Amino acid sequence: MELYTNAYFMNEAMKLAKQAFEEGEIPVGAIIVCRNRIIAKAYNQTEKLTDVTAHAEILAITSASNSLGAKYLTECKMYVTLEPCAMCAGACFWAQLGEIHYGASDPKRGFSRLSENLLHPKTKVTQGLMALESKEILDKFFKKLRD
């Protein structure tokens, strides 16, 4: 049995989404893996950093690039609990991420509603991993905001 499966890594991203939730941030977590090793972890911090660009994916890409000392992440996989927005998809394009695995789809802001071409042509995409859990924590967060 392989220890480091896609489910294992997505579960690690989910832990970060829960941390974001606890801190009053939109609960999205992202990790970047290179050769089965987590090299970057991040969660949304737009409120904490008063920065609208402080999405989990952007922070994770910056951290991974610093970790590797490289701007291109062609051998890396990103696991993120929510489908990246257009801004994050653009950052993934420029970083040339090898793979993106995301949980819940985002019908309002997700990159795929605009164009699949926002990602690098060589980037492989897998969707739906832990989608239910990802959607549940997002729904809980926004319900809490409305109440």
Backbone as CSV, one residue per row, in Angstrom:
resi,resn,N_x,N_y,N_z,CA_x,CA_y,CA_z,C_x,C_y,C_z
1,MET,0.835,-1.199,0.000,0.000,0.000,0.000,0.873,1.254,0.000
2,GLU,0.564,2.152,-0.911,1.320,3.389,-1.001,0.812,4.379,0.049
3,LEU,1.732,4.951,0.808,1.370,5.893,1.863,0.961,7.245,1.285
4,TYR,1.734,7.733,0.330,1.519,9.081,-0.191,0.637,9.059,-1.437
5,THR,-0.654,8.935,-1.211,-1.632,8.900,-2.291,-2.195,10.301,-2.511
6,ASN,-2.944,10.455,-3.589,-3.623,11.733,-3.826,-4.561,12.068,-2.670
7,ALA,-5.233,11.053,-2.138,-6.138,11.280,-1.003,-5.374,11.766,0.225
8,TYR,-4.195,11.213,0.462,-3.367,11.646,1.592,-3.043,13.137,1.460
9,PHE,-2.583,13.531,0.283,-2.187,14.927,0.091,-3.390,15.868,0.135
10,MET,-4.521,15.444,-0.422,-5.705,16.302,-0.365,-6.176,16.445,1.077
11,ASN,-6.041,15.413,1.863,-6.389,15.501,3.283,-5.505,16.536,3.992
12,GLU,-4.252,16.611,3.605,-3.350,17.625,4.177,-3.823,19.030,3.795
13,ALA,-4.276,19.199,2.567,-4.818,20.493,2.135,-6.094,20.824,2.914
14,MET,-6.896,19.792,3.183,-8.141,20.000,3.939,-7.841,20.479,5.361
15,LYS,-6.782,19.986,5.970,-6.391,20.449,7.309,-6.124,21.956,7.282
16,LEU,-5.528,22.438,6.204,-5.246,23.868,6.073,-6.528,24.667,5.858
17,ALA,-7.471,24.087,5.112,-8.768,24.753,4.923,-9.465,24.915,6.274
18,LYS,-9.365,23.890,7.115,-9.966,23.967,8.460,-9.285,25.042,9.297
19,GLN,-7.984,25.193,9.139,-7.261,26.242,9.858,-7.743,27.618,9.386
20,ALA,-7.928,27.775,8.084,-8.452,29.038,7.543,-9.825,29.330,8.135
21,PHE,-10.677,28.312,8.176,-12.020,28.457,8.740,-11.944,28.978,10.173
22,GLU,-11.081,28.363,10.978,-10.930,28.756,12.391,-10.454,30.199,12.530
23,GLU,-9.712,30.678,11.535,-9.177,32.042,11.586,-10.089,33.054,10.887
24,GLY,-11.283,32.610,10.458,-12.221,33.519,9.822,-11.916,33.812,8.366
25,GLU,-11.116,32.984,7.746,-10.793,33.125,6.320,-11.642,32.166,5.517
26,ILE,-11.875,32.476,4.255,-12.572,31.532,3.387,-11.759,30.245,3.402
27,PRO,-12.394,29.121,3.747,-11.653,27.876,4.008,-11.167,27.146,2.752
28,VAL,-10.017,27.603,2.274,-9.351,26.948,1.155,-7.917,26.669,1.583
29,GLY,-7.500,25.428,1.381,-6.131,25.035,1.695,-5.454,24.493,0.458
30,ALA,-4.136,24.699,0.380,-3.367,24.205,-0.766,-2.007,23.715,-0.297
31,ILE,-1.560,22.639,-0.913,-0.186,22.182,-0.684,0.445,21.918,-2.047
32,ILE,1.756,21.993,-2.067,2.494,21.632,-3.275,3.478,20.544,-2.907
33,VAL,3.476,19.510,-3.748,4.271,18.305,-3.530,5.277,18.163,-4.667
34,CYS,6.503,17.821,-4.305,7.534,17.523,-5.297,8.189,16.206,-4.894
35,ARG,8.129,15.233,-5.787,8.693,13.901,-5.533,8.187,13.314,-4.211
36,ASN,6.877,13.358,-4.029,6.203,12.799,-2.848,6.553,13.495,-1.537
37,ARG,7.089,14.705,-1.610,7.419,15.472,-0.408,6.680,16.807,-0.455
38,ILE,6.009,17.143,0.640,5.323,18.437,0.703,6.386,19.526,0.846
39,ILE,6.396,20.445,-0.129,7.383,21.529,-0.096,6.736,22.877,0.215
40,ALA,5.394,22.924,0.192,4.710,24.185,0.493,3.312,23.902,1.021
41,LYS,2.906,24.709,1.998,1.563,24.633,2.573,1.041,26.055,2.693
42,ALA,-0.242,26.228,2.384,-0.831,27.565,2.525,-2.344,27.454,2.620
43,TYR,-2.939,28.504,3.151,-4.392,28.629,3.177,-4.720,30.086,2.919
44,ASN,-5.974,30.353,2.570,-6.368,31.731,2.287,-6.041,32.633,3.474
45,GLN,-5.455,33.782,3.179,-5.120,34.749,4.229,-5.418,36.173,3.780
46,THR,-6.494,36.344,3.024,-6.811,37.671,2.510,-7.171,38.656,3.621
47,GLU,-7.843,38.172,4.660,-8.217,39.039,5.787,-6.990,39.348,6.650
48,LYS,-6.266,38.311,7.009,-5.098,38.442,7.884,-4.040,39.381,7.292
49,LEU,-3.812,39.248,5.987,-2.767,40.040,5.329,-3.318,41.290,4.645
50,THR,-4.645,41.509,4.751,-5.338,42.573,4.015,-4.796,42.668,2.583
51,ASP,-4.886,41.541,1.904,-4.350,41.414,0.549,-5.292,40.506,-0.240
52,VAL,-5.984,41.077,-1.215,-6.944,40.284,-1.988,-6.277,39.188,-2.815
53,THR,-4.967,39.265,-3.010,-4.265,38.232,-3.783,-3.731,37.109,-2.898
54,ALA,-3.965,37.163,-1.599,-3.398,36.166,-0.678,-4.242,34.892,-0.647
55,HIS,-4.500,34.341,-1.827,-5.212,33.069,-1.933,-4.244,31.940,-1.622
56,ALA,-4.785,30.820,-1.201,-3.956,29.663,-0.830,-2.993,29.267,-1.943
57,GLU,-3.492,29.246,-3.179,-2.658,28.817,-4.300,-1.472,29.751,-4.529
58,ILE,-1.718,31.052,-4.471,-0.666,32.047,-4.700,0.409,31.922,-3.620
59,LEU,-0.028,31.840,-2.364,0.917,31.715,-1.251,1.713,30.411,-1.352
60,ALA,1.051,29.335,-1.778,1.736,28.045,-1.912,2.764,28.075,-3.046
61,ILE,2.424,28.715,-4.161,3.365,28.816,-5.280,4.607,29.591,-4.858
62,THR,4.409,30.704,-4.173,5.550,31.496,-3.694,6.437,30.670,-2.770
63,SER,5.809,29.966,-1.846,6.550,29.134,-0.893,7.301,28.005,-1.602
64,ALA,6.651,27.354,-2.560,7.286,26.249,-3.296,8.463,26.749,-4.127
65,SER,8.288,27.897,-4.761,9.377,28.468,-5.561,10.573,28.802,-4.678
66,ASN,10.289,29.356,-3.496,11.371,29.642,-2.543,12.044,28.358,-2.076
67,SER,11.253,27.325,-1.830,11.786,26.045,-1.360,12.717,25.415,-2.390
68,LEU,12.330,25.479,-3.654,13.137,24.863,-4.712,14.190,25.795,-5.295
69,GLY,14.032,27.093,-5.037,14.941,28.057,-5.653,14.713,28.119,-7.157
70,ALA,13.460,27.952,-7.575,13.127,27.927,-8.997,11.756,28.552,-9.215
71,LYS,11.583,29.218,-10.346,10.270,29.807,-10.622,9.319,28.848,-11.308
72,TYR,9.854,27.824,-11.953,8.999,26.844,-12.626,8.832,25.610,-11.755
73,LEU,7.603,25.136,-11.677,7.255,24.012,-10.807,6.740,22.834,-11.642
74,THR,7.441,22.541,-12.718,6.989,21.532,-13.678,6.897,20.130,-13.082
75,GLU,7.708,19.843,-12.084,7.693,18.513,-11.470,6.821,18.458,-10.221
76,CYS,6.057,19.509,-9.998,5.261,19.617,-8.773,3.778,19.384,-9.025
77,LYS,3.104,18.984,-7.944,1.658,18.777,-7.947,1.057,19.685,-6.883
78,MET,-0.001,20.386,-7.253,-0.734,21.189,-6.274,-2.025,20.454,-5.919
79,TYR,-2.314,20.410,-4.628,-3.569,19.881,-4.113,-4.270,21.046,-3.449
80,VAL,-5.456,21.380,-3.932,-6.192,22.526,-3.398,-7.649,22.130,-3.224
81,THR,-8.244,22.596,-2.143,-9.589,22.136,-1.785,-10.695,22.722,-2.660
82,LEU,-10.428,23.840,-3.328,-11.420,24.485,-4.183,-10.800,24.763,-5.544
83,GLU,-11.588,24.633,-6.575,-11.126,24.947,-7.932,-10.516,26.354,-7.955
84,PRO,-9.320,26.496,-8.507,-8.687,27.818,-8.554,-9.496,28.835,-9.361
85,CYS,-9.427,30.090,-8.923,-10.051,31.190,-9.649,-9.159,31.543,-10.849
86,ALA,-9.594,32.494,-11.643,-8.818,32.889,-12.826,-7.429,33.423,-12.434
87,MET,-7.351,34.201,-11.354,-6.060,34.739,-10.911,-5.107,33.606,-10.539
88,CYS,-5.603,32.652,-9.773,-4.761,31.545,-9.324,-4.400,30.611,-10.482
89,ALA,-5.342,30.417,-11.408,-5.050,29.607,-12.592,-3.948,30.265,-13.414
90,GLY,-3.986,31.592,-13.501,-2.933,32.318,-14.210,-1.577,32.124,-13.543
91,ALA,-1.559,32.181,-12.223,-0.304,31.965,-11.490,0.194,30.531,-11.700
92,CYS,-0.742,29.576,-11.712,-0.375,28.176,-11.970,0.197,28.029,-13.381
93,PHE,-0.376,28.763,-14.328,0.136,28.756,-15.699,1.587,29.220,-15.721
94,TRP,1.838,30.389,-15.110,3.192,30.962,-15.153,4.194,30.098,-14.405
95,ALA,3.751,29.428,-13.350,4.649,28.528,-12.601,4.822,27.188,-13.321
96,GLN,4.005,26.957,-14.339,4.050,25.723,-15.126,3.904,24.474,-14.248
97,LEU,2.949,24.532,-13.329,2.703,23.386,-12.448,2.445,22.119,-13.262
98,GLY,3.025,21.018,-12.823,2.860,19.744,-13.517,1.457,19.185,-13.398
99,GLU,0.881,19.272,-12.194,-0.459,18.742,-11.957,-1.196,19.626,-10.961
100,ILE,-2.521,19.683,-11.128,-3.392,20.330,-10.155,-4.512,19.357,-9.837
101,HIS,-4.698,19.105,-8.557,-5.788,18.268,-8.072,-6.651,19.165,-7.193
102,TYR,-7.925,19.316,-7.545,-8.775,20.147,-6.691,-10.031,19.407,-6.274
103,GLY,-10.555,19.845,-5.133,-11.739,19.221,-4.554,-13.019,19.736,-5.181
104,ALA,-13.628,20.720,-4.533,-14.917,21.246,-4.972,-14.770,22.141,-6.198
105,SER,-15.733,22.038,-7.100,-15.797,22.969,-8.232,-16.324,24.301,-7.720
106,ASP,-15.970,25.373,-8.412,-16.458,26.705,-8.065,-17.223,27.270,-9.257
107,PRO,-18.553,27.059,-9.285,-19.343,27.484,-10.447,-19.398,28.999,-10.649
108,LYS,-19.086,29.784,-9.618,-19.126,31.247,-9.745,-17.787,31.844,-10.162
109,ARG,-16.691,31.357,-9.578,-15.379,31.974,-9.789,-14.302,31.030,-10.329
110,GLY,-14.627,29.762,-10.518,-13.636,28.789,-10.959,-13.127,29.060,-12.363
111,PHE,-11.867,28.753,-12.597,-11.244,29.029,-13.890,-11.927,28.295,-15.036
112,SER,-12.459,27.104,-14.780,-13.006,26.294,-15.870,-14.292,26.878,-16.458
113,ARG,-14.956,27.766,-15.722,-16.154,28.376,-16.291,-15.776,29.418,-17.332
114,LEU,-14.532,29.894,-17.274,-14.050,30.869,-18.257,-13.398,30.166,-19.441
115,SER,-12.370,29.338,-19.101,-11.644,28.649,-20.158,-10.668,27.666,-19.547
116,GLU,-10.615,26.483,-20.093,-9.615,25.502,-19.651,-8.218,25.985,-20.027
117,ASN,-8.134,26.881,-21.005,-6.840,27.347,-21.508,-6.116,28.294,-20.561
118,LEU,-6.679,28.569,-19.391,-5.993,29.426,-18.428,-4.792,28.718,-17.813
119,LEU,-4.775,27.399,-17.877,-3.654,26.627,-17.332,-2.639,26.324,-18.426
120,HIS,-1.425,26.019,-18.002,-0.379,25.637,-18.952,-0.838,24.387,-19.703
121,PRO,-0.562,24.296,-21.002,-1.028,23.144,-21.784,-0.530,21.787,-21.273
122,LYS,0.600,21.770,-20.569,1.142,20.507,-20.058,0.621,20.152,-18.667
123,THR,-0.100,21.067,-18.022,-0.616,20.813,-16.678,-1.759,19.802,-16.734
124,LYS,-1.627,18.747,-15.930,-2.703,17.755,-15.826,-3.624,18.186,-14.690
125,VAL,-4.931,18.049,-14.906,-5.911,18.475,-13.910,-6.797,17.300,-13.512
126,THR,-6.985,17.147,-12.199,-7.918,16.167,-11.657,-8.853,16.918,-10.723
127,GLN,-10.136,16.686,-10.888,-11.107,17.375,-10.033,-11.942,16.380,-9.252
128,GLY,-12.507,16.859,-8.155,-13.468,16.069,-7.400,-12.915,15.291,-6.221
129,LEU,-11.617,15.367,-5.969,-11.013,14.650,-4.849,-11.416,15.334,-3.548
130,MET,-12.145,14.629,-2.689,-12.691,15.168,-1.439,-13.598,16.374,-1.685
131,ALA,-14.305,16.353,-2.822,-15.177,17.473,-3.197,-16.273,17.720,-2.167
132,LEU,-16.869,16.661,-1.653,-17.960,16.806,-0.688,-17.478,17.502,0.583
133,GLU,-16.352,17.046,1.121,-15.801,17.650,2.343,-15.434,19.115,2.096
134,SER,-14.869,19.401,0.932,-14.481,20.772,0.588,-15.705,21.679,0.501
135,LYS,-16.743,21.182,-0.157,-17.968,21.975,-0.299,-18.641,22.177,1.057
136,GLU,-18.642,21.157,1.898,-19.281,21.260,3.214,-18.656,22.354,4.073
137,ILE,-17.333,22.423,4.096,-16.689,23.437,4.945,-16.923,24.841,4.372
138,LEU,-16.966,24.960,3.056,-17.270,26.253,2.440,-18.708,26.671,2.752
139,ASP,-19.652,25.737,2.602,-21.057,26.036,2.907,-21.217,26.445,4.373
140,LYS,-20.544,25.734,5.263,-20.606,26.044,6.699,-20.066,27.457,6.964
141,PHE,-18.970,27.804,6.308,-18.359,29.123,6.482,-19.319,30.233,6.043
142,PHE,-19.895,30.085,4.846,-20.767,31.145,4.329,-22.096,31.206,5.073
143,LYS,-22.584,30.082,5.566,-23.794,30.090,6.398,-23.523,30.846,7.693
144,LYS,-22.359,30.618,8.281,-21.957,31.311,9.515,-21.875,32.831,9.273
145,LEU,-21.408,33.212,8.113,-21.327,34.642,7.778,-22.717,35.271,7.678
146,ARG,-23.653,34.526,7.080,-25.020,35.042,6.889,-25.798,35.104,8.196
147,ASP,-25.525,34.199,9.124,-26.286,34.132,10.382,-25.902,35.216,11.369
